[in-house]
Amino acid sequence: MTDPADRHLEERLHALARGVSVPVVPTTDDVRRGRRRLFRMRVAMTGATTATLAVVLGVTGLTAGDPKATEVPSVTRPSSTATSTPSAGSTPSAQSSDGVVAQGQGSGNGHDKGAGAQGLDPAGPPSGAGDDLPAKGSTHGPDLGGSATQGTSGTHYTSSHGPTGESTPTSTPTSTPTGTPTGTPTSTPTETPTSTPTVAPTTDPTVPPTHTGKIRVHRVLSYYNTVLAERLDPDRVHLQPYDRKIDTKETKTLGGSLYALGSTFRWENGRSRSGLEITVTSGWDQVDWLCGASFASWKCHVADGFTNTRAPDTRAPEVATHDGVLQVAVEHDSGQVVVLTSDPTYSPGRRAAGVTSSEAQLVAAASDPRLILPGTAPVAPRSIDVDGFVTAGVAALVKPGESFAQTGISRTPWVRGTWSVGGVSKGTLAWTVEPIYSHGTFTCLTSFRSCSQVVIDDLGTTVHLARLKKRAGGGWLVQYDGDAYGVRVFSSNPKFPKKRAYGFVIQQAWQPAR
């Protein structure tokens, strides 16, 4: 303030204020007045917000959803359910059938049993009798993914709703004049059911995991365990339930197909524990069953009291003891083989004791038709009688003045011996078969020096001829791939007449159909 008049006014105001005392106001009064002011402000804001919201909702309700002046309001018809009665010649217009595509069938057994494989003697025993040699491209393990395609299922009907050409009244007169009161009501119910239940049960019966398209290995093994418990231990005193974390899992797969599946379950009896092993295979070629083999020291016999009522050419159930274990093998009508093994040495840290079931009980359990491979299993050919195979081989391959001294045999069938002329040994002669369904077809191996095909008759019949390297035994191998088996003849002497082998391998007796 630079103006003198203003400065004079300020001084006068200060002089007047010096004589006025400032009133003392309690703090609680100031706080009370502040709270009241805050409450009034909140009430005012809440009221304003509520009023605004009411206005918005009111405007929306008045304007939204009303048809425009140019629109025609829609008319809602009353809902109704109509049933139609098909005429005598009417049928459902469409019906779809259940379609399920099961697991595709492949081929292969996971073993390369070719003569001379990996430098082995082609005249030696089958690979199943000794080393388990995986074939090229084979895999050992569960097929978790499977290959299944689930189709659609259900039944679909179409019905016509509308006039049928004939009208039926929905009610009848409730009374008829009779002239004489009867005293009894003459009305009848006018309402009848107009529909029948069309909903089918939604629950299907339980399907065993062996009959499903998609293979679930652990479910199948648990199912095997349940079947064996019903047969051998109904009270579940000894046989422990399948535990995927403890019990073993053994599979043979090739080409997307399952050839063998098994596990070893725990059988407990007090403080002792033994193993009950089950193996379900597609055929005998997938089982290490050495009964009748000259190179094995197994004690075998046909199951006692067995009556063969199954399909022809089906082997009788056998019982074998070897290496401290007891085994039974049963061939089913389908060609699948089930082997049960009682192994007292299953748990080295526990007291040894075998399964308490008898041989007859084990055979009956292995014969249970529920013990099969899951999905669409490969089908093995029928077995060839080993005695007939030996006799026919000697007749076709050994001529007068020659001799054959047998040195090995198995039920594969496989035969080996020494070929002699005039009492002088000329080399090793062997013949055997391999199932075609499990990769028994001819393969040119690295142990072969050369491979070729030979047409042996006017019909164009072709056989395979392989010449072996010296480290693989030398000589040659002839094989004919038939519908069921690949039939082979091996000679370590390259001068042995091959035409004899040609005539033997193409005999139809070695191609039994199932």
C-alpha positions as CSV (number, residue, x, y, z in Angstrom):
1,M,0.0,0.0,0.0
2,T,1.8,3.0,-1.3
3,D,-1.1,5.4,-1.0
4,P,-0.9,7.5,2.2
5,A,-4.7,7.3,2.7
6,D,-4.6,3.5,2.7
7,R,-1.7,3.4,5.1
8,H,-3.6,5.7,7.4
9,L,-6.7,3.4,7.2
10,E,-4.6,0.4,8.1
11,E,-3.2,2.0,11.1
12,R,-6.6,3.0,12.3
13,L,-7.9,-0.6,12.0
14,H,-5.0,-2.0,14.0
15,A,-5.7,0.6,16.7
16,L,-9.3,-0.4,16.9
17,A,-8.5,-4.2,17.1
18,R,-6.1,-3.8,20.0
19,G,-9.0,-3.2,22.3
20,V,-11.0,-6.3,21.3
21,S,-10.5,-9.5,23.2
22,V,-10.4,-12.8,21.2
23,P,-13.0,-15.3,22.4
24,V,-11.8,-18.7,23.5
25,V,-13.5,-21.6,21.6
26,P,-13.1,-25.2,22.9
27,T,-11.5,-27.7,20.5
28,T,-14.3,-30.1,20.9
29,D,-16.7,-27.5,19.5
30,D,-14.5,-27.1,16.4
31,V,-14.4,-30.9,15.8
32,R,-18.2,-31.1,16.2
33,R,-18.8,-28.4,13.7
34,G,-16.4,-30.0,11.2
35,R,-18.1,-33.4,11.5
36,R,-21.5,-31.9,10.9
37,R,-20.2,-30.0,7.9
38,L,-18.7,-33.3,6.5
39,F,-22.0,-35.2,7.1
40,R,-24.0,-32.5,5.3
41,M,-21.6,-32.7,2.3
42,R,-21.9,-36.5,2.1
43,V,-25.7,-36.5,2.3
44,A,-25.8,-33.9,-0.4
45,M,-23.5,-36.0,-2.7
46,T,-25.5,-39.2,-2.0
47,G,-28.8,-37.5,-2.8
48,A,-27.4,-36.0,-6.0
49,T,-26.1,-39.4,-7.2
50,T,-29.3,-41.2,-6.3
51,A,-31.4,-38.6,-8.2
52,T,-29.1,-38.8,-11.2
53,L,-29.3,-42.6,-11.3
54,A,-33.1,-42.5,-11.0
55,V,-33.4,-40.1,-13.9
56,V,-31.2,-42.3,-16.1
57,L,-33.1,-45.5,-15.3
58,G,-36.4,-43.8,-15.9
59,V,-35.4,-42.5,-19.3
60,T,-34.0,-45.9,-20.3
61,G,-37.1,-47.7,-19.2
62,L,-39.3,-45.3,-21.1
63,T,-37.4,-45.5,-24.3
64,A,-35.7,-48.9,-24.6
65,G,-37.6,-51.9,-26.0
66,D,-40.6,-50.1,-27.3
67,P,-41.3,-50.7,-31.0
68,K,-41.0,-47.8,-33.3
69,A,-44.0,-46.4,-35.0
70,T,-43.0,-48.2,-38.2
71,E,-42.5,-51.6,-36.6
72,V,-45.1,-54.3,-36.1
73,P,-45.1,-55.8,-32.6
74,S,-44.2,-59.5,-32.6
75,V,-46.9,-62.0,-31.6
76,T,-46.0,-64.9,-29.4
77,R,-47.9,-68.1,-30.0
78,P,-48.8,-70.4,-27.1
79,S,-46.3,-73.3,-26.9
80,S,-47.7,-76.8,-27.5
81,T,-46.4,-80.4,-27.8
82,A,-47.7,-82.5,-30.6
83,T,-47.4,-86.2,-30.9
84,S,-47.9,-88.1,-34.1
85,T,-49.0,-91.6,-34.7
86,P,-47.2,-93.1,-37.7
87,S,-49.3,-95.0,-40.2
88,A,-49.0,-98.7,-40.7
89,G,-46.3,-98.3,-43.4
90,S,-44.3,-95.5,-41.8
91,T,-40.8,-96.0,-40.5
92,P,-38.3,-93.7,-38.9
93,S,-36.7,-91.7,-41.6
94,A,-33.1,-91.9,-40.5
95,Q,-31.2,-94.0,-38.1
96,S,-27.4,-94.1,-37.5
97,S,-25.7,-97.2,-36.2
98,D,-22.9,-97.2,-33.7
99,G,-19.5,-97.0,-35.4
100,V,-16.3,-97.8,-33.5
101,V,-13.0,-98.3,-35.2
102,A,-10.8,-100.3,-33.0
103,Q,-7.0,-100.3,-32.8
104,G,-5.4,-101.0,-36.2
105,Q,-3.7,-104.3,-36.6
106,G,-0.1,-104.3,-37.4
107,S,2.5,-106.9,-37.7
108,G,5.8,-107.8,-35.9
109,N,7.0,-109.4,-32.8
110,G,9.9,-107.4,-31.8
111,H,12.4,-110.2,-32.6
112,D,14.7,-110.7,-35.5
113,K,14.9,-114.5,-35.7
114,G,16.3,-114.6,-39.1
115,A,19.0,-117.2,-39.7
116,G,22.4,-115.7,-39.3
117,A,21.1,-112.6,-37.6
118,Q,23.8,-110.6,-35.9
119,G,26.4,-113.2,-36.8
120,L,24.6,-116.1,-35.1
121,D,24.7,-119.6,-36.6
122,P,21.7,-119.8,-38.8
123,A,21.4,-123.5,-37.9
124,G,21.4,-122.7,-34.2
125,P,18.4,-122.7,-31.9
126,P,15.7,-120.1,-32.3
127,S,16.5,-116.7,-30.8
128,G,13.7,-117.1,-28.3
129,A,15.6,-119.9,-26.7
130,G,18.6,-117.8,-25.9
131,D,19.1,-114.2,-26.6
132,D,16.2,-111.9,-27.0
133,L,17.2,-110.0,-30.2
134,P,15.1,-107.0,-31.1
135,A,14.2,-106.6,-34.7
136,K,15.1,-103.5,-36.7
137,G,12.6,-100.8,-35.9
138,S,11.1,-102.8,-33.0
139,T,10.0,-101.1,-29.8
140,H,9.6,-102.5,-26.3
141,G,7.1,-100.7,-24.2
142,P,3.3,-99.8,-23.9
143,D,1.4,-98.5,-26.8
144,L,-0.3,-95.5,-24.5
145,G,-1.6,-93.6,-27.3
146,G,-3.2,-96.5,-29.2
147,S,-5.0,-95.8,-32.5
148,A,-8.7,-95.7,-32.1
149,T,-11.3,-93.6,-33.8
150,Q,-14.6,-93.2,-32.0
151,G,-17.6,-92.8,-34.3
152,T,-20.9,-91.2,-33.6
153,S,-23.8,-93.2,-32.3
154,G,-27.4,-92.7,-31.7
155,T,-30.8,-93.1,-33.3
156,H,-32.5,-90.1,-35.0
157,Y,-36.2,-89.9,-35.8
158,T,-38.2,-87.4,-37.8
159,S,-41.9,-86.9,-37.2
160,S,-44.5,-84.9,-39.0
161,H,-46.5,-82.4,-37.0
162,G,-49.7,-81.3,-38.6
163,P,-53.0,-82.6,-40.1
164,T,-53.0,-86.3,-40.8
165,G,-56.3,-86.3,-42.8
166,E,-58.3,-87.5,-39.8
167,S,-59.5,-85.6,-36.8
168,T,-60.0,-87.2,-33.4
169,P,-62.0,-85.3,-30.8
170,T,-60.0,-84.7,-27.6
171,S,-63.0,-85.0,-25.3
172,T,-66.2,-87.0,-25.1
173,P,-69.6,-86.0,-23.7
174,T,-69.6,-86.3,-20.0
175,S,-73.2,-87.5,-19.7
176,T,-76.0,-88.9,-21.8
177,P,-79.8,-88.5,-21.0
178,T,-81.1,-91.9,-20.0
179,G,-84.5,-90.9,-18.8
180,T,-83.9,-92.6,-15.4
181,P,-81.4,-91.2,-13.0
182,T,-78.7,-93.8,-12.3
183,G,-77.1,-92.1,-9.4
184,T,-73.7,-93.0,-10.8
185,P,-71.4,-90.5,-12.4
186,T,-71.3,-91.2,-16.1
187,S,-68.3,-89.1,-17.0
188,T,-65.0,-90.7,-18.0
189,P,-61.6,-89.3,-17.9
190,T,-60.9,-87.2,-21.0
191,E,-57.2,-86.9,-20.7
192,T,-54.8,-89.6,-21.9
193,P,-51.1,-89.6,-22.0
194,T,-50.0,-87.9,-25.2
195,S,-46.4,-88.9,-25.2
196,T,-44.1,-91.8,-24.3
197,P,-40.7,-91.6,-22.8
198,T,-38.1,-91.2,-25.6
199,V,-35.0,-90.9,-23.5
200,A,-32.9,-94.0,-23.5
201,P,-30.7,-94.9,-20.5
202,T,-27.6,-92.9,-20.5
203,T,-25.4,-95.4,-18.6
204,D,-23.8,-98.2,-20.5
205,P,-22.9,-101.5,-18.9
206,T,-19.3,-101.7,-17.8
207,V,-17.0,-102.7,-20.6
208,P,-13.9,-104.6,-19.7
209,P,-10.7,-102.7,-20.6
210,T,-9.7,-105.6,-22.9
211,H,-12.7,-104.8,-25.2
212,T,-12.1,-101.1,-25.7
213,G,-10.6,-99.5,-28.7
214,K,-8.0,-97.5,-26.9
215,I,-5.5,-99.6,-25.0
216,R,-4.9,-98.5,-21.4
217,V,-2.2,-100.8,-20.2
218,H,-2.4,-100.2,-16.5
219,R,-6.2,-100.7,-16.5
220,V,-5.8,-103.9,-18.4
221,L,-3.2,-105.2,-15.9
222,S,-5.4,-104.3,-13.0
223,Y,-8.2,-106.2,-14.7
224,Y,-6.0,-109.3,-15.1
225,N,-5.2,-109.0,-11.4
226,T,-8.9,-109.0,-10.6
227,V,-9.6,-112.0,-12.7
228,L,-6.8,-114.0,-11.1
229,A,-8.1,-113.0,-7.6
230,E,-11.5,-114.3,-8.5
231,R,-10.0,-117.6,-9.6
232,L,-7.2,-118.1,-7.0
233,D,-7.9,-115.8,-4.0
234,P,-11.5,-114.7,-3.8
235,D,-11.0,-113.3,-0.3
236,R,-8.0,-111.3,-1.2
237,V,-5.9,-112.8,1.5
238,H,-2.8,-113.4,-0.5
239,L,-2.9,-111.7,-3.9
240,Q,-2.3,-108.0,-3.6
241,P,-4.1,-105.5,-5.9
242,Y,-2.2,-104.2,-8.9
243,D,-0.1,-101.2,-8.1
244,R,1.5,-99.5,-11.1
245,K,4.2,-98.0,-8.8
246,I,5.3,-101.4,-7.5
247,D,4.3,-104.2,-9.9
248,T,6.2,-104.7,-13.1
249,K,4.9,-104.0,-16.6
250,E,6.1,-106.0,-19.6
251,T,5.0,-105.4,-23.2
252,K,6.0,-106.3,-26.7
253,T,4.9,-104.0,-29.4
254,L,5.7,-103.4,-33.1
255,G,4.0,-101.4,-35.8
256,G,1.4,-100.1,-33.5
257,S,0.2,-103.5,-32.4
258,L,0.5,-105.2,-29.0
259,Y,1.9,-108.7,-29.1
260,A,2.4,-109.4,-25.4
261,L,1.4,-107.9,-22.1
262,G,2.2,-109.0,-18.6
263,S,3.1,-108.2,-15.0
264,T,4.2,-109.8,-11.8
265,F,1.8,-109.5,-8.9
266,R,2.6,-109.8,-5.2
267,W,1.4,-113.0,-3.5
268,E,1.9,-112.7,0.3
269,N,1.5,-115.4,2.9
270,G,2.3,-114.2,6.3
271,R,5.9,-113.0,6.3
272,S,6.7,-114.7,3.0
273,R,6.2,-113.1,-0.4
274,S,6.3,-114.7,-3.9
275,G,5.5,-113.5,-7.4
276,L,2.5,-114.5,-9.5
277,E,3.5,-113.5,-13.1
278,I,1.0,-113.4,-15.9
279,T,1.9,-113.1,-19.6
280,V,-0.7,-112.8,-22.3
281,T,0.6,-113.2,-25.8
282,S,-0.7,-113.3,-29.4
283,G,0.8,-116.8,-29.9
284,W,3.5,-119.4,-29.0
285,D,6.1,-117.5,-31.0
286,Q,5.9,-114.7,-28.4
287,V,6.4,-117.0,-25.4
288,D,9.8,-118.3,-24.1
289,W,8.3,-121.8,-23.7
290,L,11.1,-124.4,-24.0
291,C,9.1,-127.6,-23.3
292,G,10.3,-130.2,-25.8
293,A,13.5,-128.3,-26.7
294,S,16.6,-130.3,-26.8
295,F,18.7,-127.5,-25.4
296,A,16.6,-126.8,-22.3
297,S,16.5,-128.8,-19.0
298,W,12.8,-128.2,-18.3
299,K,10.5,-130.8,-16.8
300,C,7.2,-130.6,-18.6
301,H,3.9,-132.6,-18.6
302,V,0.4,-132.1,-19.9
303,A,-2.0,-130.8,-17.3
304,D,-3.6,-133.6,-15.3
305,G,-7.2,-134.5,-16.0
306,F,-7.3,-132.2,-19.1
307,T,-9.9,-132.9,-21.7
308,N,-9.4,-131.1,-25.0
309,T,-12.7,-129.6,-25.9
310,R,-11.3,-126.6,-27.7
311,A,-10.6,-125.9,-31.3
312,P,-8.6,-128.4,-33.4
313,D,-4.8,-128.1,-33.5
314,T,-4.8,-126.3,-30.2
315,R,-2.1,-127.4,-27.8
316,A,-3.1,-129.0,-24.6
317,P,-2.3,-127.0,-21.4
318,E,1.2,-127.8,-20.1
319,V,2.9,-127.5,-16.8
320,A,6.7,-126.9,-16.5
321,T,9.1,-126.6,-13.6
322,H,12.6,-125.2,-14.1
323,D,15.0,-122.9,-12.3
324,G,12.9,-123.0,-9.1
325,V,9.7,-121.8,-10.7
326,L,6.4,-123.4,-11.7
327,Q,4.7,-122.4,-14.9
328,V,1.5,-123.3,-16.8
329,A,0.7,-122.4,-20.4
330,V,-2.7,-122.4,-21.9
331,E,-3.5,-121.8,-25.6
332,H,-7.0,-120.2,-26.1
333,D,-9.2,-120.9,-29.2
334,S,-8.1,-117.6,-30.7
335,G,-4.5,-118.7,-30.7
336,Q,-3.5,-116.4,-27.8
337,V,-1.4,-118.0,-25.1
338,V,-1.6,-117.2,-21.4
339,V,1.4,-118.2,-19.1
340,L,1.2,-118.1,-15.3
341,T,4.4,-118.3,-13.3
342,S,4.7,-119.0,-9.6
343,D,8.1,-117.5,-8.6
344,P,9.2,-118.1,-4.9
345,T,12.3,-116.0,-5.5
346,Y,10.4,-112.9,-6.5
347,S,11.3,-111.0,-3.3
348,P,14.9,-111.8,-2.2
349,G,14.6,-109.9,1.1
350,R,11.6,-111.9,2.2
351,R,11.1,-115.6,3.1
352,A,10.7,-117.6,-0.1
353,A,7.4,-119.4,-0.7
354,G,5.5,-120.3,-3.8
355,V,1.9,-119.5,-4.7
356,T,-0.3,-121.8,-2.7
357,S,-2.6,-122.6,-5.6
358,S,-2.4,-126.0,-7.2
359,E,-1.4,-126.8,-10.8
360,A,-5.1,-127.5,-11.6
361,Q,-6.1,-124.1,-10.2
362,L,-3.4,-122.3,-12.1
363,V,-4.4,-124.0,-15.4
364,A,-8.1,-123.1,-14.8
365,A,-7.2,-119.5,-14.1
366,A,-5.0,-119.3,-17.3
367,S,-7.9,-120.7,-19.2
368,D,-10.3,-117.9,-18.2
369,P,-11.6,-116.4,-21.5
370,R,-11.3,-112.9,-20.0
371,L,-7.5,-113.1,-20.1
372,I,-6.9,-111.8,-23.6
373,L,-4.9,-109.0,-25.2
374,P,-6.7,-105.7,-25.3
375,G,-7.9,-104.0,-28.6
376,T,-7.6,-105.7,-31.9
377,A,-4.8,-108.2,-31.3
378,P,-2.6,-109.7,-34.0
379,V,-3.7,-113.3,-35.0
380,A,-1.1,-116.0,-34.9
381,P,-1.3,-119.0,-37.3
382,R,-2.0,-122.5,-36.1
383,S,0.9,-124.5,-34.8
384,I,2.8,-127.0,-36.9
385,D,3.3,-130.5,-35.5
386,V,7.0,-130.8,-34.9
387,D,7.1,-134.6,-35.4
388,G,5.5,-134.3,-38.9
389,F,7.8,-131.4,-39.7
390,V,10.9,-133.5,-38.9
391,T,9.7,-136.5,-40.8
392,A,8.8,-134.5,-43.9
393,G,12.1,-132.7,-43.8
394,V,14.2,-135.8,-43.7
395,A,12.1,-137.4,-46.5
396,A,12.5,-134.4,-48.8
397,L,16.1,-133.4,-48.0
398,V,17.9,-136.7,-47.3
399,K,18.2,-139.2,-50.2
400,P,19.2,-142.9,-50.2
401,G,22.9,-143.3,-49.5
402,E,22.8,-140.2,-47.2
403,S,22.1,-139.8,-43.5
404,F,20.9,-137.2,-41.1
405,A,21.9,-137.2,-37.4
406,Q,19.6,-134.9,-35.5
407,T,21.4,-132.7,-32.9
408,G,18.7,-130.2,-32.0
409,I,15.0,-129.7,-32.0
410,S,12.3,-127.4,-30.6
411,R,8.6,-126.9,-31.1
412,T,9.0,-123.7,-33.1
413,P,9.3,-126.1,-35.0
414,W,13.1,-126.1,-35.6
415,V,15.3,-129.0,-36.6
416,R,19.1,-129.2,-36.9
417,G,21.5,-132.0,-37.5
418,T,24.5,-133.3,-39.4
419,W,24.2,-134.3,-43.1
420,S,26.5,-137.2,-44.2
421,V,27.1,-138.9,-47.4
422,G,28.5,-142.5,-47.3
423,G,29.1,-142.1,-43.6
424,V,31.2,-138.9,-44.1
425,S,29.9,-135.7,-42.6
426,K,29.3,-133.0,-45.1
427,G,28.1,-130.2,-43.0
428,T,25.1,-128.9,-41.0
429,L,21.5,-129.1,-42.3
430,A,18.6,-127.3,-40.6
431,W,15.0,-126.3,-41.3
432,T,12.6,-124.1,-39.4
433,V,9.6,-121.8,-39.8
434,E,8.8,-118.2,-38.7
435,P,5.2,-116.7,-38.5
436,I,4.6,-114.2,-41.2
437,Y,2.3,-112.1,-39.0
438,S,5.2,-111.3,-36.7
439,H,7.8,-110.2,-39.3
440,G,8.8,-113.7,-40.3
441,T,9.2,-112.6,-43.9
442,F,12.6,-112.8,-45.6
443,T,15.0,-110.0,-44.8
444,C,18.4,-109.6,-46.5
445,L,20.7,-109.3,-43.4
446,T,24.2,-107.9,-43.2
447,S,25.5,-111.4,-42.5
448,F,24.4,-112.4,-46.0
449,R,26.9,-112.1,-48.8
450,S,24.2,-111.9,-51.5
451,C,20.4,-112.1,-51.8
452,S,18.3,-113.0,-54.8
453,Q,14.9,-114.4,-55.9
454,V,14.5,-117.6,-57.8
455,V,11.5,-118.7,-59.8
456,I,11.3,-122.4,-59.3
457,D,8.3,-123.5,-61.4
458,D,6.1,-122.6,-64.3
459,L,3.5,-121.1,-62.0
460,G,5.9,-118.3,-61.1
461,T,6.5,-119.5,-57.5
462,T,9.4,-117.5,-56.1
463,V,11.7,-118.3,-53.2
464,H,14.5,-116.2,-51.6
465,L,18.1,-117.4,-51.9
466,A,20.8,-115.9,-49.6
467,R,24.5,-116.8,-49.5
468,L,26.0,-116.4,-46.1
469,K,29.4,-115.0,-45.2
470,K,32.0,-117.3,-43.7
471,R,31.7,-115.6,-40.3
472,A,28.0,-116.4,-40.3
473,G,28.5,-120.0,-41.0
474,G,28.9,-120.0,-44.8
475,G,26.7,-122.0,-47.1
476,W,23.2,-120.8,-48.2
477,L,19.7,-120.3,-46.9
478,V,16.4,-120.7,-48.9
479,Q,13.2,-119.2,-47.7
480,Y,9.6,-119.3,-49.0
481,D,7.1,-116.7,-47.6
482,G,3.7,-118.3,-47.5
483,D,0.4,-117.0,-46.1
484,A,1.1,-118.3,-42.6
485,Y,4.8,-119.0,-42.2
486,G,8.1,-118.3,-43.8
487,V,9.7,-121.7,-44.3
488,R,13.5,-121.9,-44.3
489,V,16.2,-124.5,-45.1
490,F,19.9,-123.9,-44.3
491,S,22.9,-125.8,-45.4
492,S,26.5,-125.0,-44.4
493,N,27.6,-127.0,-47.4
494,P,27.2,-124.8,-50.5
495,K,27.1,-128.0,-52.7
496,F,24.0,-129.3,-51.0
497,P,21.3,-129.6,-53.8
498,K,19.1,-126.5,-53.5
499,K,16.2,-128.1,-55.5
500,R,15.5,-130.4,-52.6
501,A,15.0,-127.3,-50.4
502,Y,12.8,-125.6,-53.0
503,G,10.3,-128.5,-53.1
504,F,10.2,-128.7,-49.3
505,V,9.6,-125.1,-48.4
506,I,6.6,-124.6,-50.7
507,Q,4.6,-127.5,-49.3
508,Q,1.1,-126.3,-48.3
509,A,1.2,-128.4,-45.2
510,W,3.3,-125.6,-43.6
511,Q,0.7,-123.0,-44.2
512,P,-2.2,-123.9,-41.8
513,A,-5.0,-121.3,-41.8
514,R,-6.7,-120.2,-38.6
